[in-house]
Amino acid sequence: MTDWLGKPYYSLDAYLKKTFGEKVYKLSLDGGMTCPNRDGTCGDRGCIFCSAGGSGDFAGDRNKSIPEQIREQKSLLQQKRPVHKFIAYFQAYTNTYAPVEYLEKIFREAISDEEVVVLSIGTRPDCLGEEVLSLLEELNRIKPVWVELGLQTMHEKTAQYIRRGYPLSCFEQAVNELHRRGIPVIVHTILGLPGEGQEEVFATMDYLNGLSISGIKLQLLHVLKNTDLAADYAAGKFEVLEQDAYLTLVIDCLRRLRPDLVIHRVTGDGPGDLLIAPTWSQAKRTVLNELHHRMKEEHAYQGQLLDEEKGGNTP
């Protein structure tokens, strides 16, 4: 019997409670970096869906030090509820895109906080050189280090459209190098990308099932103001997913995914002041409740298709 704390999938919350004995909260940090897809190295306009905040619209103030950002965010969370353990999540832009000496300074500042139990680093697979990998391996001996890689899709045609800026082979190499060093990899995927239907999405899920990754984020495509994606949306080049269609797609993805993969996200958090579509995604609690209700009704669970292939039963 799989213990997912009552959910039909292996949620991040369940993993953290089982691993650390209590609920753990994320502190979203801004390390003051940019991205090779913005500074001219491989592009200057960023990914087509990325806001000016570089996916760090909820991160701390980059004009403040990492210890200051941590103190401020901890204080806000602890005003609402008793919180004792945190993940230091470097979220904004590409968080290994800086001299290794600087990276070591800010990462060590983060993990020096006694209440920080995990260091999570959002980055690109083309920004993981040997020195950076060695640093992450060293830090991982002190406290757990997670690396979050923004794959979005396995399909090269879509990757070119969204201006991802690196080939699939680069992603695979990064996953293998991190796995070899014992560093868990969480992969970001986007559901509802223009030109992709369920067949393409399922292919990405099946592809990731075969890799040495530890977790996955299933992110709803958001159209944000002042992005090139918003211009294509306004021109009628694609439509966003409605809630029912999205939930059906998420459930089918979960049924395909290995049961050991931690599901870090099943929807998204588009900033309210930037979000153009889909507006239904702002009611996140409602969306999650509907997902869980539907999965219960349909007797659906993570890894179900794999069990059926083996002739197994519900966990």
N, C-alpha and C positions, 0 to 999 in steps of 0.2 A: 504494500500500500504506500503510495507516494504522499508525503505530508507537505502540502502547499498551503497550509493554514486556511483551509476552507475555499481556496480559489481553484478554478479549473486550469490554472497555468502556474508556472514557477515564477512568481512575481519577485521583483527586487526587494519588496518589503518582507516577503517570507524568507528570502535568502539572508537578509541582514538580521532579522530577528533570530533566526536559527544560528547564525554565525557569531553575533555579538550579544545575544541574549536580550535585546531590547530594540526599540525603534531607533533608527539612525537617520539624521537629517542632512541634506546637502547644503553646503555653503558655496554659492556660485561666485567664482573669483575671476578677476580680470588681471592678467599678468603683464598687460601693457604691450602686447605683441601685435603683429599684423599677420599677413598671409602671403605666400608666394603667388597666389592668384589675385592679389591686389597691388603688390608693389612692383609689378612688371616682370618678375622672374618667370612666371608662366602665364600671366594675365594681369590686367589692371582693373577689371570690373567685378571680380569675385564670381562666385557661383551665381547662376541666374536667379536663384530663389533667396539669396542671402541678403539680409538687411545691412544697413550701415554699421550696425553693432556687431557684425561678424558672428551671428548665432549666439551672441552673449548679451541679448537685450535684458536679461534678468540678472546679469552679473554685477559685481560690486563696482565701485568707482575706481577707474584705473589711475586716477590722480592720487590715490591713497596707497599706502604700503600694504603688503599682504597681511601682516599682523593686524593692521587697522581694519581692513575689510573683514577679516575673520571676527574680530571683536564686535564690530557693528552688527554683522549678520547673526552672530550668536545671541547678542543682546535682544534683537528683535524676536527671534524664535523663542527665547527663554522667557520673554514677557507673556507669551501666550500659553505655554505649557512647560512642564519640567523636561528638559532635554539635556542629555549627558554625553552623547556621542555624535560625531559629525563626519561627513565626507568633505574633504577639501577638493572642490571640483573646479579645475581651471577650464573655463568654458569658452571664453570669448576669443575668436579668431583661431590661430594655429599655435598651440601652446608648447611646441618644441622648436619653434622658428626663432631662435635667438642663440647667442653664444652660450656654450655649455656652462661657462662660469656663472652667467646670469641665471640660467635655469636652475643650477644647483642651489644658488642663493635663495631664490623664491620658493623652490620646492622644499628645501630644508626649513625655511621659515614656517611653511604650512604644517609640516609634520612635527615640528617642535612643540606645537600645541598639544597638551596631554589629552584633550578631548577629541582630537582628530584621529580617527581610527583607520581611514583610507585616504590615499592620495589618488584622485582620478584626473586624468589628463586628456582633454580633447585635442586631437591633432590630425595631421594628414600622413599617409604612409610614405610620402616622398620627403618627409622632414624627420626621418629617424635614422640619422647617420650613426656610425659605430660609436662615437663618443657619447652621443645621447643615449643610445641603447645601454652602454656600460653604466652610465649614471643611473638610469632607471633600474637596472639590475641591482646596483649598490643600494639604492633607496628602498627597493623591495625587500631587502634583508632587514630593514629597520621597521617599516610598516608596509602593509599591502599597497601595491601600486597597480592601478588599472589604467589601461590605455584605450581610449575611445576613438575609433577610426570612422570617418565619414565616407562610407562606400556609396550609399544611396541606391545603387543598382549595379548588377553585374553586366548589363548590356552596354556595349561600347557606343552604339548609336545614341542612346539616351544620355550617356556620360558626356558625349561631345556636345549635345544640345544644352545640358545644364552647366557646361564649362567646368567639369570636375578637374581636369588638368593633369590627370595621370592615368596610365593604363592599368588594367586588371592585374597584370603580372607584378606591378609595383605593390599593389595591395597584398597579393599572396606572399610576396617576399617579406613584407613587414609583419604579417601575421606569423609566418614561420620563424622569423628572427625573435619576435617577442615570446612566442611559445617556447622556443629553445631556451630562453632565459627565465622561464617560469612566470612570465608576466601575463595575467589575464587580459584578453582582448574583448571589448564590447564593440559591436558593429552597428552603425547608424544606417537604417534603410528608410526610404521614403515611398509611401504607397500613394498612388494616384498621379504619378509623374506623367506629363503629356506624352502620348504615344504608347503608353504601357497599359495593357489590360491584365486580367488575372493570370494569363499564361506566362507573361513576362515576370510578374511578381512571384509566382510560384517557382519559376526557374531560379530566381535569386535566392529564395528560401532553400531550395534543394541544394544549390551551390554552397550556401553557408553551412548547411548541415554537414557537409563533407570536410569542413575546415576545423582547425584546432582553435575554436573561439569559445568564450565562456558565457557571453551574453549578447543580446540583440535589442535594439530599439526599433519599434515599428512606429514610424512617424507619419502622421497625416500631412500631405502636401498643403502648405499654407501659402496663400498669395498675400504678400506684404507690400505696403506702399513703397514707392521709390525703388522698386526692383525691376529688372528687365522682364522677369516673369509676369509682373503686374501689367506691363505693356502688352505682352502676348495675350494675357487674359482679357484685357480691355478690347483687344482686336478680335476676340472670339475664336482664337486659335485652339482653345481647349476648354473643357469644363471641369470643375472640381467635383469631387465625390459627394453625394448626398449621404446623410448619416446612415441610413439603412444599408446602402451599398458598401460603405466603408466598414461597418460592423461585420457584414457578411465576409468581406475580404480578410479582415483581421482574424475572424474565427477560423477561416480556411487556412490562413497562414499558421496559426497556432496548432492546428491539427496536424500540420506537416512537420513542424519543428521538433527536433530532439528534445526529450523531456528533461535533459540535464542543462539545457540552455536557460540562463536566467533572463526573464523578460523585463527589461528595464523601462520600457514604455510601450503603451498600446494606443496612444493618441498624441496630442501635442499641446504646446502652450504658446500660441501666437500672441504677441503683445496686443492688447486691446486697441491701443492708439494707432497701431500699424496694420492690423488685420483687415484685409479686404474680403477674403473668402477662404474657406466656408465659415460663415458666422455661427453656425450651430456648434462649432468646436469650442466656443467660449464656455459652454455649459459642461465643463469637463466632468464634474461629478455625475451629472445626468447621463453622459455618454458611457462612463465606466459602469454605472448601475445597469444600464440597458445591455451592455456587453455581457456582464455576469448573468443577468436574467436570461438572455438568449442562449448562452452556453449551457446553463442549467436545463432549460427547456429542451434543448437539442441533444442533451447528454454528450456535449462536445468537450474535449479536453486536449491539452497540449500533448502532441505525440500520438494522437489517436490513430492516424493513418498508418504510422509505423507499427503500432500494435496490431492493427487489422491485417497488415501484410504478414505479420508473424503468426496470426491466428490467435492473438491474445485478447484479454478482456480489459474493461475499464479499470484504471488504477484505484 
